[in-house]
Amino acid sequence: MNRRLASVATLLAVAALAAGCSSASATTDPDEPVTLRYQGSASQVTFPELADDLGYLEDVTLEWVGDTTSGPQDIQSAATGQTDFGGAFNGAITKLVAAGSPITSVIGYYGSDDVAFNGYYVLEDSPISTAEDLVGKKVGMNTLGAHHEFVVREWLSSEGLTADQVASVQLVVVPPVSTEQALREGQIDVGTLGGVFRDSALERGGLRPLFTDTSLYGEFTYGSYVFRDDFIARNPEAVADFVQGVARAIRWTQTNPREVVIDRFESIIEGRGREENTDLVQYWKSAGVAGPGGVIDPKEISIWVDWLVREGTLEEGQIDPEDLYTNKYNPYSNGTFDPASGPDGEVTS
């Protein structure tokens, strides 16, 4: 295991140990709604928040405790009992489970498609055009041990680079708001850009894509929401209500025009009083969730387990992908709704 991944694993192990001694705050009175503590995302709307606003949550209430800084941080907070659920890249979830944390993915919530994707960009006149050209170069991304690191390493490996060549590529943490500037000033050789940061950078010109995450797997769900296993065991009805509500909220965005979704996001942000603006949501195009209502496809989990085995982070057979997730609470998987139906089970055109 390389030093970077080892350090991440150490942090995850600490989180896993802490999880064993955390106390749950969820209400266990069957006549009272269960309060779910969670972290949000500044100036954006999460699917649980959308589900709550749409009236899809019946047995749970949400308690915002602050904003998350990254997916790995969000699921660590859930694993240690600081929050009740969190979301992250499926590879990061796999590593946290490997470190000993008893958590389970219950629904997919973000991914990539032809309009919602992350691109890995170079300057237009850069000599970099192949994976081999990246040997010894710097790639900027928002955090390590998560989506962007895994995707970059997977792309390099799929392009035929050796393990030593892949290891020579320097992955540098750069805040998304600073990535374009760092790339244009030559501080990094490749910049990871998505959403508003990608669109605004491309409007200014002078950049070209080296590859995108969609170019690897097509439409693909990359991340899931997780709960601790002990929480699920104590509050199965609350988890079921959370998943059905979030699934319907995802499906609502999958079946409504973009402008309708953006209008709803604006209304939620303006009404919650967190001193935010609605600039970011104007660039929303899609969640990139591949399955209807966030149903998890087994390959969305197994592909990262296999990757970690190839990288030497996991032993062959150490983790069964089937143990990492469940679709049993999702109405688009458990027979409640037809997978092609809308957020209320209605027929869609």
KOLLUMVEX-870947 format. One record per residue (C-alpha): chain; residue number from 1; residue in three letters; x, y, z. Coordinates in pm, 1 decimal, decimal comma, padded with zeros to 6 digits. Layout:
N
<r 'A' NUM 'Ala' <X Y Z>>
...
***
This chain:
349
<r 'A' 1 'Met' <00000,0 00000,0 00000,0>>
<r 'A' 2 'Asn' <00144,3 00339,9 -00088,6>>
<r 'A' 3 'Arg' <00200,0 00602,6 00180,1>>
<r 'A' 4 'Arg' <-00100,9 00812,1 00080,7>>
<r 'A' 5 'Leu' <-00348,7 00528,4 00091,7>>
<r 'A' 6 'Ala' <-00191,3 00396,1 00410,7>>
<r 'A' 7 'Ser' <-00243,2 00729,0 00583,6>>
<r 'A' 8 'Val' <-00606,4 00734,9 00475,1>>
<r 'A' 9 'Ala' <-00652,9 00380,9 00600,9>>
<r 'A' 10 'Thr' <-00507,3 00480,8 00937,9>>
<r 'A' 11 'Leu' <-00755,3 00766,0 00970,3>>
<r 'A' 12 'Leu' <-01039,3 00536,1 00876,7>>
<r 'A' 13 'Ala' <-00926,3 00279,2 01132,9>>
<r 'A' 14 'Val' <-00932,4 00545,0 01403,4>>
<r 'A' 15 'Ala' <-01283,1 00638,3 01295,6>>
<r 'A' 16 'Ala' <-01387,9 00274,9 01306,0>>
<r 'A' 17 'Leu' <-01256,6 00232,2 01659,8>>
<r 'A' 18 'Ala' <-01436,1 00545,4 01768,9>>
<r 'A' 19 'Ala' <-01756,8 00413,4 01621,2>>
<r 'A' 20 'Gly' <-01754,7 00126,5 01866,4>>
<r 'A' 21 'Cys' <-01782,1 00360,7 02162,1>>
<r 'A' 22 'Ser' <-02019,3 00620,8 02018,8>>
<r 'A' 23 'Ser' <-02371,5 00658,5 02147,6>>
<r 'A' 24 'Ala' <-02674,3 00684,7 01925,0>>
<r 'A' 25 'Ser' <-02912,6 00975,7 01961,0>>
<r 'A' 26 'Ala' <-03197,7 00842,6 01748,5>>
<r 'A' 27 'Thr' <-03540,2 00828,6 01904,5>>
<r 'A' 28 'Thr' <-03651,7 00470,4 01973,2>>
<r 'A' 29 'Asp' <-04011,2 00551,5 02078,0>>
<r 'A' 30 'Pro' <-04218,7 00396,6 01795,5>>
<r 'A' 31 'Asp' <-04477,4 00673,6 01831,5>>
<r 'A' 32 'Glu' <-04225,7 00951,4 01773,5>>
<r 'A' 33 'Pro' <-04038,7 01041,4 01452,1>>
<r 'A' 34 'Val' <-03671,1 00949,5 01454,2>>
<r 'A' 35 'Thr' <-03441,0 01249,9 01427,5>>
<r 'A' 36 'Leu' <-03156,4 01197,9 01182,1>>
<r 'A' 37 'Arg' <-02851,8 01419,5 01228,6>>
<r 'A' 38 'Tyr' <-02665,8 01496,4 00907,9>>
<r 'A' 39 'Gln' <-02420,9 01726,6 00735,2>>
<r 'A' 40 'Gly' <-02526,0 01933,5 00438,0>>
<r 'A' 41 'Ser' <-02340,1 02108,2 00158,4>>
<r 'A' 42 'Ala' <-02311,7 02486,3 00147,5>>
<r 'A' 43 'Ser' <-02534,8 02657,5 -00110,5>>
<r 'A' 44 'Gln' <-02655,4 02321,3 -00239,3>>
<r 'A' 45 'Val' <-02950,8 02092,7 -00168,3>>
<r 'A' 46 'Thr' <-02899,0 01730,0 -00070,8>>
<r 'A' 47 'Phe' <-03148,4 01461,4 -00163,5>>
<r 'A' 48 'Pro' <-03259,9 01408,4 00198,7>>
<r 'A' 49 'Glu' <-03330,3 01782,8 00219,5>>
<r 'A' 50 'Leu' <-03523,9 01766,9 -00105,3>>
<r 'A' 51 'Ala' <-03718,9 01462,6 00016,9>>
<r 'A' 52 'Asp' <-03810,3 01649,1 00332,9>>
<r 'A' 53 'Asp' <-03922,4 01956,1 00138,6>>
<r 'A' 54 'Leu' <-04132,3 01745,4 -00098,8>>
<r 'A' 55 'Gly' <-04308,7 01581,8 00195,4>>
<r 'A' 56 'Tyr' <-04173,4 01236,0 00123,9>>
<r 'A' 57 'Leu' <-04041,9 01169,2 00477,6>>
<r 'A' 58 'Glu' <-04302,0 01047,0 00726,2>>
<r 'A' 59 'Asp' <-04126,8 00867,0 01012,2>>
<r 'A' 60 'Val' <-03808,0 01073,6 01032,8>>
<r 'A' 61 'Thr' <-03709,5 01435,4 01079,0>>
<r 'A' 62 'Leu' <-03378,6 01587,9 00975,4>>
<r 'A' 63 'Glu' <-03141,2 01782,9 01198,4>>
<r 'A' 64 'Trp' <-02869,8 01974,7 01015,4>>
<r 'A' 65 'Val' <-02548,9 01990,9 01222,3>>
<r 'A' 66 'Gly' <-02325,3 02171,5 00973,1>>
<r 'A' 67 'Asp' <-02168,8 02124,8 00632,3>>
<r 'A' 68 'Thr' <-01932,9 01848,8 00528,5>>
<r 'A' 69 'Thr' <-01589,6 01909,7 00380,8>>
<r 'A' 70 'Ser' <-01570,0 01585,6 00179,5>>
<r 'A' 71 'Gly' <-01728,2 01245,3 00130,7>>
<r 'A' 72 'Pro' <-01471,0 01056,7 00344,4>>
<r 'A' 73 'Gln' <-01522,5 01308,5 00624,5>>
<r 'A' 74 'Asp' <-01899,5 01272,9 00596,4>>
<r 'A' 75 'Ile' <-01904,5 00894,8 00633,3>>
<r 'A' 76 'Gln' <-01646,3 00908,2 00912,2>>
<r 'A' 77 'Ser' <-01884,3 01135,8 01100,3>>
<r 'A' 78 'Ala' <-02160,9 00878,6 01053,5>>
<r 'A' 79 'Ala' <-01931,7 00592,5 01154,9>>
<r 'A' 80 'Thr' <-01825,4 00768,4 01475,3>>
<r 'A' 81 'Gly' <-02178,6 00865,6 01574,7>>
<r 'A' 82 'Gln' <-02141,1 01238,0 01519,4>>
<r 'A' 83 'Thr' <-02415,9 01207,1 01259,0>>
<r 'A' 84 'Asp' <-02662,7 00932,9 01173,9>>
<r 'A' 85 'Phe' <-02600,4 00901,5 00801,1>>
<r 'A' 86 'Gly' <-02344,4 01022,9 00551,7>>
<r 'A' 87 'Gly' <-02258,7 00995,2 00185,5>>
<r 'A' 88 'Ala' <-01940,2 00928,8 -00005,7>>
<r 'A' 89 'Phe' <-01774,6 00761,0 -00300,6>>
<r 'A' 90 'Asn' <-01824,0 00383,7 -00293,1>>
<r 'A' 91 'Gly' <-01449,6 00317,7 -00290,1>>
<r 'A' 92 'Ala' <-01410,6 00528,5 00023,9>>
<r 'A' 93 'Ile' <-01701,0 00339,4 00182,7>>
<r 'A' 94 'Thr' <-01531,3 00010,1 00099,3>>
<r 'A' 95 'Lys' <-01208,0 00124,8 00263,1>>
<r 'A' 96 'Leu' <-01390,7 00236,8 00575,8>>
<r 'A' 97 'Val' <-01556,6 -00103,3 00606,6>>
<r 'A' 98 'Ala' <-01218,7 -00270,7 00550,7>>
<r 'A' 99 'Ala' <-01084,6 -00063,0 00840,1>>
<r 'A' 100 'Gly' <-01345,4 -00223,6 01064,9>>
<r 'A' 101 'Ser' <-01638,5 00015,1 01054,4>>
<r 'A' 102 'Pro' <-01980,0 -00157,5 01047,5>>
<r 'A' 103 'Ile' <-02169,8 00055,3 00796,3>>
<r 'A' 104 'Thr' <-02396,7 -00032,8 00505,3>>
<r 'A' 105 'Ser' <-02480,0 00154,6 00185,4>>
<r 'A' 106 'Val' <-02854,5 00193,7 00143,6>>
<r 'A' 107 'Ile' <-02901,1 00411,2 -00167,1>>
<r 'A' 108 'Gly' <-02693,9 00565,7 -00446,2>>
<r 'A' 109 'Tyr' <-02700,2 00944,8 -00464,9>>
<r 'A' 110 'Tyr' <-02445,0 01081,0 -00713,9>>
<r 'A' 111 'Gly' <-02267,0 00976,3 -01028,7>>
<r 'A' 112 'Ser' <-02185,7 01080,6 -01382,4>>
<r 'A' 113 'Asp' <-02363,4 01097,0 -01715,1>>
<r 'A' 114 'Asp' <-02334,0 01301,5 -02031,9>>
<r 'A' 115 'Val' <-02421,7 01628,9 -01854,4>>
<r 'A' 116 'Ala' <-02310,2 01565,5 -01495,8>>
<r 'A' 117 'Phe' <-01949,7 01453,3 -01494,0>>
<r 'A' 118 'Asn' <-01601,7 01537,5 -01373,8>>
<r 'A' 119 'Gly' <-01340,4 01617,2 -01635,2>>
<r 'A' 120 'Tyr' <-00962,8 01604,8 -01599,1>>
<r 'A' 121 'Tyr' <-00839,8 01904,5 -01794,5>>
<r 'A' 122 'Val' <-00508,1 02031,5 -01927,3>>
<r 'A' 123 'Leu' <-00417,2 02360,0 -02092,3>>
<r 'A' 124 'Glu' <-00499,0 02368,1 -02461,6>>
<r 'A' 125 'Asp' <-00130,5 02391,8 -02558,0>>
<r 'A' 126 'Ser' <-00015,2 02134,0 -02300,6>>
<r 'A' 127 'Pro' <00208,4 01854,3 -02434,9>>
<r 'A' 128 'Ile' <00008,5 01608,2 -02223,0>>
<r 'A' 129 'Ser' <-00219,5 01396,2 -02439,4>>
<r 'A' 130 'Thr' <-00176,9 01040,4 -02308,2>>
<r 'A' 131 'Ala' <-00162,9 00867,4 -01971,8>>
<r 'A' 132 'Glu' <00209,7 00808,8 -02015,1>>
<r 'A' 133 'Asp' <00260,1 01184,7 -02046,0>>
<r 'A' 134 'Leu' <00141,0 01214,3 -01684,0>>
<r 'A' 135 'Val' <00435,6 01024,5 -01538,5>>
<r 'A' 136 'Gly' <00592,5 01256,9 -01281,7>>
<r 'A' 137 'Lys' <00325,7 01524,5 -01334,6>>
<r 'A' 138 'Lys' <00079,0 01683,6 -01090,5>>
<r 'A' 139 'Val' <-00298,3 01631,3 -01087,9>>
<r 'A' 140 'Gly' <-00510,3 01863,6 -00873,7>>
<r 'A' 141 'Met' <-00826,0 01741,8 -00697,5>>
<r 'A' 142 'Asn' <-01041,8 01840,4 -00401,5>>
<r 'A' 143 'Thr' <-00945,5 01557,7 -00165,6>>
<r 'A' 144 'Leu' <-00748,5 01234,0 -00153,9>>
<r 'A' 145 'Gly' <-00883,9 00887,8 -00083,0>>
<r 'A' 146 'Ala' <-01209,1 00955,5 -00265,7>>
<r 'A' 147 'His' <-01371,6 00966,0 -00609,6>>
<r 'A' 148 'His' <-01108,9 01165,1 -00799,1>>
<r 'A' 149 'Glu' <-00807,4 00972,8 -00673,5>>
<r 'A' 150 'Phe' <-00966,1 00638,6 -00755,9>>
<r 'A' 151 'Val' <-01079,5 00751,0 -01100,4>>
<r 'A' 152 'Val' <-00740,4 00896,7 -01192,3>>
<r 'A' 153 'Arg' <-00557,5 00583,7 -01080,7>>
<r 'A' 154 'Glu' <-00806,8 00359,0 -01256,1>>
<r 'A' 155 'Trp' <-00768,7 00554,2 -01580,5>>
<r 'A' 156 'Leu' <-00389,8 00542,6 -01562,0>>
<r 'A' 157 'Ser' <-00396,6 00167,1 -01501,2>>
<r 'A' 158 'Ser' <-00651,5 00107,2 -01777,0>>
<r 'A' 159 'Glu' <-00423,7 00294,8 -02017,2>>
<r 'A' 160 'Gly' <-00144,3 00046,6 -01950,5>>
<r 'A' 161 'Leu' <00079,4 00229,2 -01703,3>>
<r 'A' 162 'Thr' <00279,4 00016,6 -01461,6>>
<r 'A' 163 'Ala' <00228,1 00039,2 -01085,8>>
<r 'A' 164 'Asp' <00549,6 00241,1 -01052,7>>
<r 'A' 165 'Gln' <00440,6 00481,8 -01325,6>>
<r 'A' 166 'Val' <00100,5 00528,9 -01162,2>>
<r 'A' 167 'Ala' <00267,9 00592,6 -00827,0>>
<r 'A' 168 'Ser' <00486,5 00863,2 -00983,4>>
<r 'A' 169 'Val' <00183,2 01074,6 -01072,3>>
<r 'A' 170 'Gln' <00152,0 01334,1 -00796,6>>
<r 'A' 171 'Leu' <-00198,2 01390,8 -00664,3>>
<r 'A' 172 'Val' <-00230,3 01738,1 -00512,7>>
<r 'A' 173 'Val' <-00516,3 01868,5 -00299,2>>
<r 'A' 174 'Val' <-00653,6 02190,9 -00449,6>>
<r 'A' 175 'Pro' <-00988,4 02347,2 -00349,5>>
<r 'A' 176 'Pro' <-01230,7 02333,3 -00645,8>>
<r 'A' 177 'Val' <-01264,1 02710,5 -00643,5>>
<r 'A' 178 'Ser' <-00885,6 02738,3 -00698,6>>
<r 'A' 179 'Thr' <-00830,0 02453,2 -00944,6>>
<r 'A' 180 'Glu' <-00872,5 02651,2 -01265,9>>
<r 'A' 181 'Gln' <-00630,4 02921,2 -01149,1>>
<r 'A' 182 'Ala' <-00375,1 02663,2 -01032,7>>
<r 'A' 183 'Leu' <-00393,2 02495,3 -01373,8>>
<r 'A' 184 'Arg' <-00361,9 02816,8 -01572,4>>
<r 'A' 185 'Glu' <-00067,6 02932,5 -01358,1>>
<r 'A' 186 'Gly' <00118,2 02602,7 -01404,3>>
<r 'A' 187 'Gln' <00102,8 02495,6 -01040,0>>
<r 'A' 188 'Ile' <-00054,8 02168,3 -01153,8>>
<r 'A' 189 'Asp' <-00050,0 01990,1 -01489,5>>
<r 'A' 190 'Val' <-00404,6 01851,8 -01479,1>>
<r 'A' 191 'Gly' <-00705,6 01998,5 -01301,2>>
<r 'A' 192 'Thr' <-01018,6 01814,9 -01191,7>>
<r 'A' 193 'Leu' <-01324,3 02022,2 -01280,5>>
<r 'A' 194 'Gly' <-01695,0 01953,6 -01244,1>>
<r 'A' 195 'Gly' <-02021,9 02143,8 -01227,5>>
<r 'A' 196 'Val' <-02002,6 02521,3 -01210,9>>
<r 'A' 197 'Phe' <-01622,6 02516,3 -01194,8>>
<r 'A' 198 'Arg' <-01599,9 02313,5 -01516,5>>
<r 'A' 199 'Asp' <-01860,5 02512,0 -01705,0>>
<r 'A' 200 'Ser' <-01723,0 02852,7 -01611,7>>
<r 'A' 201 'Ala' <-01363,6 02745,6 -01686,3>>
<r 'A' 202 'Leu' <-01460,4 02613,4 -02029,2>>
<r 'A' 203 'Glu' <-01646,2 02936,0 -02105,5>>
<r 'A' 204 'Arg' <-01316,2 03120,1 -02058,7>>
<r 'A' 205 'Gly' <-01146,9 02882,2 -02304,0>>
<r 'A' 206 'Gly' <-00792,3 02758,0 -02328,2>>
<r 'A' 207 'Leu' <-00857,6 02414,0 -02176,2>>
<r 'A' 208 'Arg' <-00915,7 02067,7 -02319,7>>
<r 'A' 209 'Pro' <-01018,4 01740,6 -02153,9>>
<r 'A' 210 'Leu' <-00766,1 01462,9 -02109,0>>
<r 'A' 211 'Phe' <-01046,6 01226,0 -02003,5>>
<r 'A' 212 'Thr' <-01368,1 01225,8 -01798,5>>
<r 'A' 213 'Asp' <-01508,9 00988,4 -01538,8>>
<r 'A' 214 'Thr' <-01795,9 00914,1 -01778,0>>
<r 'A' 215 'Ser' <-01544,6 00801,4 -02040,0>>
<r 'A' 216 'Leu' <-01444,1 00519,4 -01804,5>>
<r 'A' 217 'Tyr' <-01779,3 00356,9 -01728,1>>
<r 'A' 218 'Gly' <-02048,0 00557,2 -01906,0>>
<r 'A' 219 'Glu' <-02349,7 00646,6 -01691,8>>
<r 'A' 220 'Phe' <-02249,2 00524,0 -01349,4>>
<r 'A' 221 'Thr' <-02345,2 00585,6 -00986,2>>
<r 'A' 222 'Tyr' <-02031,7 00651,6 -00784,4>>
<r 'A' 223 'Gly' <-02151,1 00722,2 -00431,2>>
<r 'A' 224 'Ser' <-02398,2 00604,8 -00167,6>>
<r 'A' 225 'Tyr' <-02555,9 00709,8 00159,1>>
<r 'A' 226 'Val' <-02464,6 00488,0 00453,5>>
<r 'A' 227 'Phe' <-02594,7 00413,5 00802,5>>
<r 'A' 228 'Arg' <-02420,4 00234,2 01085,7>>
<r 'A' 229 'Asp' <-02534,9 -00125,9 01115,7>>
<r 'A' 230 'Asp' <-02634,0 -00081,5 01481,1>>
<r 'A' 231 'Phe' <-02851,1 00214,7 01384,5>>
<r 'A' 232 'Ile' <-03023,7 00008,6 01114,6>>
<r 'A' 233 'Ala' <-03085,4 -00273,3 01363,1>>
<r 'A' 234 'Arg' <-03245,1 -00036,2 01616,0>>
<r 'A' 235 'Asn' <-03436,6 00177,9 01368,3>>
<r 'A' 236 'Pro' <-03529,0 -00029,1 01061,5>>
<r 'A' 237 'Glu' <-03852,3 00162,4 01000,4>>
<r 'A' 238 'Ala' <-03672,1 00495,2 01013,2>>
<r 'A' 239 'Val' <-03408,0 00376,0 00767,4>>
<r 'A' 240 'Ala' <-03679,4 00239,1 00539,3>>
<r 'A' 241 'Asp' <-03860,9 00574,3 00549,5>>
<r 'A' 242 'Phe' <-03538,8 00764,2 00479,8>>
<r 'A' 243 'Val' <-03455,1 00546,2 00180,4>>
<r 'A' 244 'Gln' <-03802,3 00555,6 00027,5>>
<r 'A' 245 'Gly' <-03813,0 00932,5 00067,2>>
<r 'A' 246 'Val' <-03468,3 00990,4 -00079,3>>
<r 'A' 247 'Ala' <-03539,2 00742,1 -00361,3>>
<r 'A' 248 'Arg' <-03854,6 00931,9 -00452,4>>
<r 'A' 249 'Ala' <-03668,7 01265,0 -00435,7>>
<r 'A' 250 'Ile' <-03403,7 01131,3 -00672,4>>
<r 'A' 251 'Arg' <-03674,2 01002,2 -00901,4>>
<r 'A' 252 'Trp' <-03844,4 01342,7 -00884,1>>
<r 'A' 253 'Thr' <-03529,9 01504,8 -01027,9>>
<r 'A' 254 'Gln' <-03500,4 01226,2 -01285,9>>
<r 'A' 255 'Thr' <-03852,9 01286,8 -01415,9>>
<r 'A' 256 'Asn' <-03889,5 01665,1 -01391,0>>
<r 'A' 257 'Pro' <-03750,9 01936,2 -01619,7>>
<r 'A' 258 'Arg' <-03423,0 02093,4 -01510,4>>
<r 'A' 259 'Glu' <-03579,3 02434,8 -01453,5>>
<r 'A' 260 'Val' <-03839,2 02286,9 -01216,6>>
<r 'A' 261 'Val' <-03565,3 02122,8 -01011,2>>
<r 'A' 262 'Ile' <-03359,5 02441,5 -00995,9>>
<r 'A' 263 'Asp' <-03663,0 02645,0 -00886,8>>
<r 'A' 264 'Arg' <-03725,8 02400,9 -00602,9>>
<r 'A' 265 'Phe' <-03360,1 02410,6 -00495,6>>
<r 'A' 266 'Glu' <-03371,5 02790,4 -00490,9>>
<r 'A' 267 'Ser' <-03681,1 02787,3 -00274,1>>
<r 'A' 268 'Ile' <-03524,2 02544,5 -00025,4>>
<r 'A' 269 'Ile' <-03200,7 02741,6 00003,9>>
<r 'A' 270 'Glu' <-03377,2 03074,1 00043,7>>
<r 'A' 271 'Gly' <-03606,8 02933,3 00310,1>>
<r 'A' 272 'Arg' <-03360,5 02761,5 00540,9>>
<r 'A' 273 'Gly' <-03172,7 03066,3 00666,5>>
<r 'A' 274 'Arg' <-02810,4 02957,4 00636,6>>
<r 'A' 275 'Glu' <-02681,6 03279,2 00478,2>>
<r 'A' 276 'Glu' <-02624,5 03112,2 00140,0>>
<r 'A' 277 'Asn' <-02685,3 03215,2 -00217,3>>
<r 'A' 278 'Thr' <-02838,7 03022,5 -00505,0>>
<r 'A' 279 'Asp' <-02562,8 03078,0 -00762,3>>
<r 'A' 280 'Leu' <-02436,0 02718,7 -00761,5>>
<r 'A' 281 'Val' <-02771,7 02553,0 -00821,1>>
<r 'A' 282 'Gln' <-02812,4 02744,4 -01147,7>>
<r 'A' 283 'Tyr' <-02552,5 02507,1 -01291,6>>
<r 'A' 284 'Trp' <-02733,6 02191,5 -01178,0>>
<r 'A' 285 'Lys' <-02799,9 01959,5 -01472,0>>
<r 'A' 286 'Ser' <-02836,3 01610,5 -01327,3>>
<r 'A' 287 'Ala' <-02734,5 01406,3 -01025,4>>
<r 'A' 288 'Gly' <-02583,1 01151,5 -01260,1>>
<r 'A' 289 'Val' <-02757,1 00871,2 -01070,8>>
<r 'A' 290 'Ala' <-02777,8 00576,5 -01309,1>>
<r 'A' 291 'Gly' <-03044,2 00361,9 -01143,4>>
<r 'A' 292 'Pro' <-03408,0 00469,6 -01095,5>>
<r 'A' 293 'Gly' <-03438,7 00628,9 -00753,4>>
<r 'A' 294 'Gly' <-03081,3 00544,3 -00660,6>>
<r 'A' 295 'Val' <-03111,4 00164,5 -00675,7>>
<r 'A' 296 'Ile' <-02758,3 00031,1 -00627,8>>
<r 'A' 297 'Asp' <-02621,3 -00185,7 -00908,2>>
<r 'A' 298 'Pro' <-02387,2 -00457,0 -00770,2>>
<r 'A' 299 'Lys' <-02112,4 -00352,8 -01010,7>>
<r 'A' 300 'Glu' <-02111,5 -00002,8 -00854,8>>
<r 'A' 301 'Ile' <-01973,1 -00167,4 -00542,0>>
<r 'A' 302 'Ser' <-01778,5 -00467,5 -00669,4>>
<r 'A' 303 'Ile' <-01571,6 -00265,0 -00916,1>>
<r 'A' 304 'Trp' <-01406,8 -00075,4 -00627,5>>
<r 'A' 305 'Val' <-01358,7 -00384,7 -00414,2>>
<r 'A' 306 'Asp' <-01177,4 -00542,5 -00709,0>>
<r 'A' 307 'Trp' <-00974,5 -00223,2 -00756,7>>
<r 'A' 308 'Leu' <-00859,7 -00222,3 -00394,5>>
<r 'A' 309 'Val' <-00760,4 -00587,6 -00424,3>>
<r 'A' 310 'Arg' <-00552,4 -00510,9 -00734,2>>
<r 'A' 311 'Glu' <-00390,4 -00217,7 -00554,4>>
<r 'A' 312 'Gly' <-00298,8 -00439,4 -00260,2>>
<r 'A' 313 'Thr' <-00514,3 -00247,4 -00011,5>>
<r 'A' 314 'Leu' <-00747,7 -00545,8 00035,9>>
<r 'A' 315 'Glu' <-00679,8 -00918,2 00036,8>>
<r 'A' 316 'Glu' <-00864,3 -01134,2 -00213,4>>
<r 'A' 317 'Gly' <-01192,1 -01238,5 -00049,1>>
<r 'A' 318 'Gln' <-01145,1 -01003,2 00247,5>>
<r 'A' 319 'Ile' <-01471,9 -00827,2 00169,2>>
<r 'A' 320 'Asp' <-01777,2 -00964,2 -00008,0>>
<r 'A' 321 'Pro' <-01930,8 -00679,4 -00212,8>>
<r 'A' 322 'Glu' <-02277,8 -00813,4 -00132,9>>
<r 'A' 323 'Asp' <-02216,1 -00735,1 00235,5>>
<r 'A' 324 'Leu' <-02155,3 -00366,1 00169,3>>
<r 'A' 325 'Tyr' <-02499,9 -00258,0 00049,9>>
<r 'A' 326 'Thr' <-02870,9 -00330,9 00047,9>>
<r 'A' 327 'Asn' <-03154,7 -00233,5 -00186,2>>
<r 'A' 328 'Lys' <-03427,7 -00381,7 00031,8>>
<r 'A' 329 'Tyr' <-03556,6 -00044,1 00147,9>>
<r 'A' 330 'Asn' <-03568,6 00112,3 -00198,4>>
<r 'A' 331 'Pro' <-03922,6 00116,9 -00342,8>>
<r 'A' 332 'Tyr' <-03783,2 00093,4 -00697,1>>
<r 'A' 333 'Ser' <-03614,0 -00233,8 -00606,3>>
<r 'A' 334 'Asn' <-03838,4 -00404,2 -00349,9>>
<r 'A' 335 'Gly' <-04152,3 -00419,9 -00564,3>>
<r 'A' 336 'Thr' <-04331,3 -00116,4 -00419,0>>
<r 'A' 337 'Phe' <-04292,6 00082,2 -00742,0>>
<r 'A' 338 'Asp' <-04220,1 -00019,7 -01097,0>>
<r 'A' 339 'Pro' <-03863,2 00095,0 -01174,0>>
<r 'A' 340 'Ala' <-03996,1 00300,5 -01465,7>>
<r 'A' 341 'Ser' <-04255,7 00482,3 -01254,9>>
<r 'A' 342 'Gly' <-04241,1 00832,7 -01113,0>>
<r 'A' 343 'Pro' <-04188,5 00955,9 -00756,0>>
<r 'A' 344 'Asp' <-04539,4 00846,5 -00649,5>>
<r 'A' 345 'Gly' <-04539,8 00522,4 -00844,0>>
<r 'A' 346 'Glu' <-04724,5 00682,9 -01133,3>>
<r 'A' 347 'Val' <-04670,8 00588,5 -01495,8>>
<r 'A' 348 'Thr' <-04422,8 00818,2 -01669,8>>
<r 'A' 349 'Ser' <-04397,3 00884,8 -02041,2>>
***
